[in-house]
Amino acid sequence: MELYAGWIDRWERDLATRDTNRVVRPFEWGLEWLEGAESGGDPAASVSRFVTEALSDSDRFYSYAPVGDYRLSQGRLTFTSPVRSRCPENDTVNALWFPAPKDQGRALVVLPQWNSDANGHVGLAKLLNRFRISALRMTMAYHAERMPAELERAEYHVSSNIGRTIHASRQSVIDTRACLDWLGQQGYSRVGILGTSLGSCIAFIAAAHDPRVRVGIFNHVSMYFSDVVWTGLSTQHVRQGFGDVVGQDDLRRYWSVISPASYLKRFQGRDMQSLLIWARHDTSFLPVYSQQVLQNFRELKLAHQVFRLPCGHYTTGRFPFKLMDGLAMCRFAARHL
């Protein structure tokens, strides 16, 4: 087992270090991204007050005006995001539509991982079609077609700018709910969300705030957004950006409004089935944090199943693990949606 773990770890680190365009950005409080946050005085106190108020009424925080400009052309759905950013290209949502024959009104919104390109999870969407489930693969904020010209990676979605990261995550959650609206307009009544890595976090929060979701498939899980950023191999450049200004406990509190831990109890009393997937040798979503999610689901007696992958985070996308992962998700969706 030690030989296997060592082999996976070496493979994982090789995959994680292939990108050479990671940028350590300077720390910023980003109060200008938090509507209603006080701009004067102590910025740490302002962020804390904003987060406390948002958590006290998260239905309001994740509310939005209905979209009125859905456009479907050649399998691509576009619409204007209900949330505005400072980047016009980011405010047009792109989603690829993969309708399945005889889907019986079943559809999933699919959210790929952080820094996924325009083809991310297209293969998974097509695999879902084989299980007679339609799939709407959405591009999250600042990714692929939504990426500003000055970026090479989706750094504006997860960065050492506290306020902008909150804003980006809220935008992705609301865009996901707008995709559910579109599916409802097409007559789909049996809907769910599937998210991977960062997409898993966004999917979790969207599902927690949208009672239409009957199935939640969370591919790599952690209680707190910040713990992954602070300890994960793939986000060490983000961690460096905080320097000594903010600690792990501080960041956990600031980013609690975009963390699954804050919304677990919203699943109580819901007729929703969840699949929690974690990887035994994950270097990004450390197993200790995934285990916290599993423990809380058990303690709250939430309906769920667990699937453990015998690999790491990056290696999940490599054969044979990606096939194991994909089949587990598709079978769960086919059984419960």
C-alpha positions as CSV (number, residue, x, y, z in Angstrom):
1,M,0.0,0.0,0.0
2,E,2.9,2.4,0.8
3,L,4.4,1.7,-2.6
4,Y,1.0,2.5,-4.3
5,A,0.5,5.6,-2.2
6,G,4.0,6.8,-3.2
7,W,3.4,6.2,-6.8
8,I,0.1,8.1,-6.8
9,D,1.7,11.0,-4.9
10,R,4.5,11.3,-7.4
11,W,2.0,11.2,-10.3
12,E,-0.2,13.7,-8.6
13,R,2.7,16.2,-8.0
14,D,3.9,15.8,-11.5
15,L,0.5,16.7,-12.9
16,A,0.1,19.5,-10.4
17,T,3.4,21.2,-11.4
18,R,3.0,21.1,-15.1
19,D,1.3,24.5,-15.3
20,T,3.9,27.3,-15.3
21,N,1.5,30.3,-15.4
22,R,0.4,30.4,-11.8
23,V,0.7,34.0,-10.4
24,V,1.1,35.0,-6.8
25,R,-1.2,38.0,-6.6
26,P,-1.0,40.6,-3.8
27,F,-3.4,40.4,-0.9
28,E,-6.5,42.6,-1.1
29,W,-9.6,42.9,1.1
30,G,-11.7,43.6,-2.0
31,L,-14.4,45.6,-0.1
32,E,-15.5,47.2,-3.4
33,W,-16.8,43.7,-4.5
34,L,-19.1,43.4,-1.4
35,E,-22.2,45.4,-1.9
36,G,-23.1,47.2,1.3
37,A,-19.8,46.6,3.0
38,E,-18.4,49.6,4.9
39,S,-15.4,51.0,3.0
40,G,-13.9,53.1,5.8
41,G,-12.3,52.0,9.1
42,D,-11.1,48.5,9.8
43,P,-11.4,46.4,6.6
44,A,-11.3,43.1,8.6
45,A,-14.3,44.2,10.7
46,S,-16.2,45.4,7.6
47,V,-15.7,41.9,5.9
48,S,-16.8,40.2,9.1
49,R,-20.0,42.3,9.4
50,F,-20.8,41.7,5.7
51,V,-20.4,37.9,6.1
52,T,-22.4,37.8,9.3
53,E,-25.3,39.7,7.6
54,A,-25.1,37.5,4.5
55,L,-25.2,34.3,6.5
56,S,-28.1,35.6,8.6
57,D,-30.2,35.7,5.5
58,S,-28.5,33.6,2.8
59,D,-31.7,33.3,0.8
60,R,-31.5,37.0,0.2
61,F,-27.7,36.9,-0.5
62,Y,-28.2,34.2,-3.1
63,S,-31.4,35.8,-4.6
64,Y,-31.5,37.2,-8.1
65,A,-33.8,38.8,-10.7
66,P,-35.1,36.3,-13.4
67,V,-33.1,36.1,-16.6
68,G,-34.9,37.5,-19.6
69,D,-32.5,36.9,-22.5
70,Y,-31.9,33.1,-22.7
71,R,-30.6,32.3,-26.2
72,L,-30.0,28.7,-27.5
73,S,-28.1,28.3,-30.7
74,Q,-26.4,25.2,-32.1
75,G,-26.3,23.6,-28.7
76,R,-25.0,26.6,-26.8
77,L,-27.1,28.4,-24.2
78,T,-26.1,32.0,-23.4
79,F,-27.6,34.6,-21.2
80,T,-26.7,37.7,-19.2
81,S,-25.7,36.8,-15.6
82,P,-28.0,38.3,-13.0
83,V,-24.8,39.3,-11.1
84,R,-22.6,42.0,-12.6
85,S,-18.9,42.1,-12.4
86,R,-16.4,44.6,-13.7
87,C,-15.7,42.4,-16.7
88,P,-18.2,42.4,-19.6
89,E,-17.1,39.1,-21.0
90,N,-17.6,37.5,-17.6
91,D,-21.2,38.6,-17.4
92,T,-22.3,36.5,-20.4
93,V,-22.9,33.0,-19.2
94,N,-22.2,30.1,-21.5
95,A,-23.6,26.6,-21.2
96,L,-23.4,23.7,-23.6
97,W,-26.7,21.7,-23.9
98,F,-26.6,18.0,-24.4
99,P,-30.2,16.7,-24.6
100,A,-30.7,13.0,-24.2
101,P,-33.4,11.0,-26.1
102,K,-36.1,9.6,-23.8
103,D,-34.7,11.5,-20.8
104,Q,-38.1,11.4,-19.0
105,G,-37.7,15.0,-17.9
106,R,-34.3,14.3,-16.2
107,A,-31.5,16.8,-16.5
108,L,-28.3,17.8,-14.6
109,V,-26.5,21.1,-14.5
110,V,-22.8,20.2,-14.7
111,L,-20.0,22.3,-13.3
112,P,-16.4,21.4,-14.1
113,Q,-13.4,22.0,-11.9
114,W,-11.4,25.2,-11.3
115,N,-9.5,26.3,-14.4
116,S,-11.4,24.0,-16.6
117,D,-11.3,24.9,-20.3
118,A,-14.2,25.2,-22.7
119,N,-14.3,21.4,-23.2
120,G,-14.2,20.5,-19.5
121,H,-16.7,17.8,-18.6
122,V,-18.1,17.6,-22.2
123,G,-17.2,13.9,-22.1
124,L,-19.1,13.5,-18.9
125,A,-22.1,15.2,-20.3
126,K,-22.1,12.8,-23.2
127,L,-21.7,9.9,-20.9
128,L,-24.8,11.1,-18.9
129,N,-26.7,11.1,-22.2
130,R,-26.0,7.3,-22.5
131,F,-27.8,7.0,-19.2
132,R,-30.7,8.9,-20.7
133,I,-30.0,12.1,-18.7
134,S,-29.7,15.4,-20.4
135,A,-26.9,17.7,-19.3
136,L,-26.3,21.4,-19.3
137,R,-22.6,22.0,-18.8
138,M,-22.1,25.6,-17.5
139,T,-19.0,27.7,-17.6
140,M,-18.4,29.2,-14.1
141,A,-17.4,32.9,-13.6
142,Y,-14.0,33.9,-15.2
143,H,-13.5,30.6,-16.9
144,A,-13.0,29.8,-20.6
145,E,-15.3,32.0,-22.7
146,R,-15.9,34.3,-19.6
147,M,-12.2,34.9,-18.9
148,P,-10.9,38.5,-19.2
149,A,-8.2,39.0,-21.8
150,E,-5.5,39.8,-19.2
151,L,-5.8,36.3,-17.6
152,E,-4.4,32.9,-18.5
153,R,-6.1,31.1,-15.6
154,A,-9.4,31.7,-13.8
155,E,-7.5,33.5,-11.0
156,Y,-10.3,36.0,-10.4
157,H,-12.6,33.2,-9.1
158,V,-10.2,32.0,-6.4
159,S,-7.5,34.5,-5.3
160,S,-6.1,36.3,-2.4
161,N,-8.7,39.1,-3.0
162,I,-11.2,38.2,-0.3
163,G,-14.1,40.2,-1.6
164,R,-13.7,39.3,-5.3
165,T,-13.6,35.6,-4.5
166,I,-16.9,35.9,-2.5
167,H,-18.4,37.9,-5.4
168,A,-17.3,35.4,-8.0
169,S,-18.6,32.4,-6.1
170,R,-21.9,34.1,-5.5
171,Q,-22.1,34.8,-9.2
172,S,-21.4,31.2,-10.1
173,V,-24.1,30.0,-7.7
174,I,-26.7,32.4,-9.0
175,D,-25.8,31.5,-12.6
176,T,-26.3,27.8,-11.8
177,R,-29.7,28.6,-10.4
178,A,-30.5,30.5,-13.6
179,C,-29.6,27.4,-15.5
180,L,-32.1,25.5,-13.4
181,D,-34.7,28.1,-14.3
182,W,-34.0,27.5,-18.0
183,L,-34.4,23.8,-17.6
184,G,-37.7,24.4,-15.9
185,Q,-38.9,26.5,-18.8
186,Q,-38.0,23.6,-21.1
187,G,-40.3,21.3,-19.1
188,Y,-37.6,19.5,-16.9
189,S,-39.0,18.7,-13.5
190,R,-36.5,16.1,-12.3
191,V,-33.3,18.2,-12.0
192,G,-30.0,18.0,-10.2
193,I,-26.5,19.5,-10.0
194,L,-23.2,17.8,-10.5
195,G,-20.0,19.7,-9.6
196,T,-16.3,18.8,-9.5
197,S,-13.8,20.4,-7.2
198,L,-14.6,24.1,-7.2
199,G,-17.7,23.2,-9.1
200,S,-18.6,20.9,-6.2
201,C,-18.6,23.8,-3.8
202,I,-20.7,25.9,-6.1
203,A,-23.1,23.0,-6.7
204,F,-23.5,22.4,-3.0
205,I,-24.5,26.0,-2.2
206,A,-26.8,26.2,-5.2
207,A,-28.5,23.0,-4.2
208,A,-28.8,24.1,-0.6
209,H,-30.7,27.2,-1.7
210,D,-32.9,25.7,-4.4
211,P,-35.5,23.1,-3.4
212,R,-36.0,22.1,-7.0
213,V,-32.7,20.1,-6.8
214,R,-33.5,16.4,-6.3
215,V,-30.0,15.1,-6.8
216,G,-26.7,16.6,-5.7
217,I,-23.4,15.0,-7.0
218,F,-20.4,16.5,-5.2
219,N,-17.2,15.3,-6.8
220,H,-14.5,16.1,-4.2
221,V,-15.8,17.6,-1.0
222,S,-14.6,19.8,1.8
223,M,-16.4,21.7,4.6
224,Y,-14.7,25.0,4.1
225,F,-13.7,26.8,0.9
226,S,-10.7,28.3,2.7
227,D,-9.2,25.0,4.0
228,V,-8.7,23.8,0.4
229,V,-7.1,27.0,-0.6
230,W,-4.9,27.1,2.5
231,T,-3.6,23.5,2.4
232,G,-4.1,22.3,-1.1
233,L,-1.2,21.6,-3.5
234,S,-3.0,23.3,-6.4
235,T,-3.6,26.5,-4.5
236,Q,-0.3,27.2,-2.8
237,H,0.3,30.3,-5.0
238,V,-3.0,31.7,-3.7
239,R,-2.0,30.9,-0.2
240,Q,1.2,32.8,-0.6
241,G,-0.7,35.9,-1.7
242,F,-2.2,36.2,1.8
243,G,1.3,36.5,3.4
244,D,1.0,37.1,7.1
245,V,-2.0,39.4,6.9
246,V,-4.7,36.7,7.2
247,G,-4.5,33.3,8.9
248,Q,-6.3,30.1,8.1
249,D,-8.9,30.6,10.9
250,D,-9.6,34.2,9.8
251,L,-10.0,33.1,6.2
252,R,-12.4,30.3,7.2
253,R,-14.6,32.9,8.8
254,Y,-14.4,35.4,5.9
255,W,-15.2,32.7,3.3
256,S,-17.8,30.9,5.4
257,V,-20.5,32.5,3.3
258,I,-19.2,30.5,0.3
259,S,-18.5,27.3,2.2
260,P,-20.7,24.2,2.3
261,A,-20.3,24.0,6.1
262,S,-22.6,27.0,6.5
263,Y,-25.5,25.3,4.6
264,L,-25.5,21.7,5.6
265,K,-28.6,22.0,7.8
266,R,-30.6,23.4,4.8
267,F,-30.7,19.8,3.5
268,Q,-32.6,18.6,6.5
269,G,-36.2,17.7,5.6
270,R,-35.4,17.8,1.9
271,D,-36.3,15.0,-0.5
272,M,-32.8,15.1,-2.0
273,Q,-30.2,12.4,-2.6
274,S,-26.5,13.3,-2.4
275,L,-23.4,11.5,-3.7
276,L,-20.2,12.5,-1.9
277,I,-17.0,11.6,-3.7
278,W,-13.6,11.9,-2.2
279,A,-10.1,10.6,-3.1
280,R,-8.0,8.7,-0.6
281,H,-4.7,10.3,-1.8
282,D,-6.1,13.8,-2.6
283,T,-3.4,16.5,-2.3
284,S,-5.8,19.4,-3.0
285,F,-9.0,18.4,-1.0
286,L,-7.1,16.8,1.8
287,P,-8.9,13.6,3.1
288,V,-9.2,15.0,6.6
289,Y,-11.5,17.8,5.3
290,S,-13.5,15.4,3.1
291,Q,-14.0,13.1,6.1
292,Q,-15.5,16.1,8.0
293,V,-18.2,16.4,5.3
294,L,-19.0,12.6,5.5
295,Q,-19.2,12.8,9.3
296,N,-21.6,15.8,9.3
297,F,-23.9,14.1,6.7
298,R,-24.1,11.1,9.0
299,E,-24.7,13.1,12.1
300,L,-27.4,15.2,10.5
301,K,-28.9,12.0,9.0
302,L,-28.9,13.4,5.5
303,A,-29.7,11.0,2.6
304,H,-26.4,10.3,0.9
305,Q,-24.0,7.7,-0.5
306,V,-20.2,7.8,-0.5
307,F,-17.8,6.8,-3.2
308,R,-14.1,6.7,-2.5
309,L,-11.6,7.0,-5.3
310,P,-8.2,5.2,-4.9
311,C,-6.3,8.1,-6.4
312,G,-5.6,11.9,-5.9
313,H,-7.1,15.1,-7.2
314,Y,-5.4,15.5,-10.5
315,T,-5.2,11.8,-11.1
316,T,-9.0,11.7,-10.9
317,G,-8.9,13.0,-14.5
318,R,-6.6,10.2,-15.7
319,F,-7.5,6.6,-16.8
320,P,-8.7,4.4,-15.2
321,F,-9.9,6.7,-12.4
322,K,-11.8,9.1,-14.6
323,L,-13.9,6.2,-15.9
324,M,-14.5,4.9,-12.3
325,D,-15.6,8.4,-11.3
326,G,-17.8,9.1,-14.3
327,L,-19.6,5.8,-14.1
328,A,-20.2,6.2,-10.3
329,M,-21.8,9.6,-10.9
330,C,-23.9,8.5,-13.9
331,R,-25.2,5.4,-12.2
332,F,-26.1,7.4,-9.1
333,A,-27.9,10.0,-11.2
334,A,-29.8,7.4,-13.2
335,R,-30.9,5.7,-10.1
336,H,-32.1,8.7,-8.1
337,L,-33.1,11.4,-10.5
